[in-house]
Amino acid sequence: MTTRGAMFAAVLSLLLGASMGLSAGDVIRNAAQLDDQGKFFMAWTAETEHVTFEIQVATLGYAGLGFSPSGGMQGADIILGWVDDSGEAHLHDMHGVGNSPPVEDPSQDMVLMEGRRNDTHTTLRFRRPWVTCDSSHDMALSSDTVKVIFAYDQERPVNLSNLQHHDYRGVRSLYLQEPRMEAPLKTEDVKHWDVQVNNFLVPSQVPSTYWCTIKKFPGTTEKHHYIGAEPIFSPESHKDLIHHMILYECFVANSSRVFERYVELQGTRCYTNRMPSLFNNCARPIVAWAVGAETQSLPAHVGGRLGEKWGGADYFMMEIHYENQAKINGTRDNSGLRLFYTPKLRKYDASLLDVSHAVGAELLIPPLAPTWPAYGHCSSECTRATIPPTGINVVAGFLHSHLLGRAIALLHIRNGTELPPIFSDNAYSFKYQQFHQLKQEVTILPGDHLTTVCSYNSSGRIHPTFGGLRTQDEMCSISLLYYPSMALSTCSSVPFFEEILKSVGVTSLYEERSPSPITKKALDALDEERFEFMKLGAEKAIGENSGLDFNRYRAIKIKEPYGLQNLTLYDHLNERNFWISGKWQDKLRLLQTSHYVQLTCSDGAQVQLAKFSPVLTVPEFEPYSPPQQPCTDAAGQRTPQPLHAH
């Protein structure tokens, strides 16, 4: 199959279980504290066919560990164990059936290796295959995000039929097949730079606020490499208020003359008419943190350039997205990012490249859809014009969508053939947006076509969801950490707008009134007004009730057909009965496999680096066929079969 419809076949194979596993000989050792109180620790060793877990729990009763598709008991794969008064360890392979006590599996696929307890803690160590042959009760574990559930009780069961309700339970998302990132070692050459807001009053008038501040890197006398970062929450309780924090490099001629005067100011609302236009020159991220992420650490052979003289930046824009859904008044924040950097340079300069569906209303997700795809293309024309002849090497990636996101993948197409996906997470969790670290680097060559694919579940919404900046809006992007650095920073696309209109039954619009072009002199004057406003302080700026609903469909009026005349496109798409038949969903799905507009192929100052046709065609390709994933039964025998769904 070499038609554009192959795109859907490839996507479906990805989203229904084609996850990447460990290569032969790989051994990854990790550990994590699962609860906030420090009473439940889990260590695990990831090998090619099996994974070994050890739990250390502050209980003399039973402890449970499980893997859940939703984070709850229903359908969970559960391991329950304890150590009795004689010192004998007990371990049971079970499954969840809702809020009732778990039920023992007919096939016991966990192997108890050790169990012991002292005066305060119980320790259990056991082993299981990544994929067991008990597809009815066990969850296949892979490189996807895994929701790890855990529980414990101070009483030990006499038998499984009188199991006491647990004293404590929780859930923690983790990557089981990737090494956990740790902060760089605090050696003499490693310094840190704390980039924070200063006593910022979190707005309460609207739930979503983007706040931007300009910062200056302190070490500009010699080249440094950025080598890692971690979030700073001040106070710690504000962790739940922050959706993301991104530090962008600022590139403009005479940067010190332009940006220096903003460094001491508290900042401004991003992406509003209060933001100076020159902030648009701050577009290439160097650090990105989002909900649930932890420490980031770059591999030992790469580092991000710091310092304008050496291809990096002296000035940065920090963007913090606050999500104050409860609209709580009087909350002050000092959160930010801690960057680790060193003058001891790594072998390669690394950067981030964003491949995405551009943020905007063209990202349209119908209501009541259990699965809905979106695509962000980086065309072969763009990569051919920007990627060096020897290619770039991808080492990690940051996958991002919002509340409806369920799966994200990065397709890699070369000369009409789809290669293995560079990234694939079929259990994406908005609450755990940690960088994915590749076990093997992937090379992207000039002329390769990249497609970010997102899958959404809108079955719980009765109105369509659009792309946008707010948490209730949606996004679809992957940021690639790669080396060596190049100029390309953002490669994004949108569906062809005329085809969107046709697919929702609109034949013509009233002509939009284009804004008059603004002269440089007028823009400079406007920026001066914005600067003077920023000098009044953050509290003046946040006093304005400025939301982030920039949906341009609200301003577009329909001309034909007559029955829709004078409705806005937004109102038409939100009409109560519009989506019920399913007809329009089918048309929208099809349009995404035909044409797209390469909106950006740009550098960190948003300068376009290549020329394209106004509308490009989705490439035809031979889809990638993932290898079969064998299962391992209770006797340790491997059986070749496709990866089963749980």
Secondary structure, DSSP 8 states (H G I E B T S, - for coil): --STTHHHHHHHHHHTT------TT--EEEEEE-SSSS-EEEEEEE-SSEEEEEEEES-SS-EEEEEESSSSSTT-EEEEEEE-TTS-EEEEEEE--TTS--EE-SS---EEEEEEE-SS-EEEEEEEESSBS-TTT-----SSEEEEEEEE-SS--SSGGG----SEEEEEEEETTS---------TT-EEEEEE-SSEE---SSSEEEEEEEEE-S--SS-EEEEEEEEE-SSGGGGGGEEEEEEEE---TTHHHHHGGGTTS--EETTSTTS-GGGGG--EEEEEEETT---EE--TTEEEEESGGGTS-SEEEEEEEEE-TT--SS-EE--EEEEEEESS--SEEEEEEEEEE-SSTTSEE-TT-S-EEEEEEE-HHHHHHHS-TT-EEEEEEEEE--TTEEEEEEEEEETTEEEEEEEEETT--TT----EEEEEEEEE-TT-EEEEEEEE--TT-SS-EEB-SSTTSB-EEEEEEEES--S--EEEEEE-HHHHHHHTT--EE----------HHHHHHHHHHHHHHHHT-HHHHHTS-------GGGG-BEEESGGGTT-BHHHHHT-TTTTTTSHHHHHHHHHTTTEEEEEEEE-TT--B-----SSEE----B--------EE-TTS-EE-------
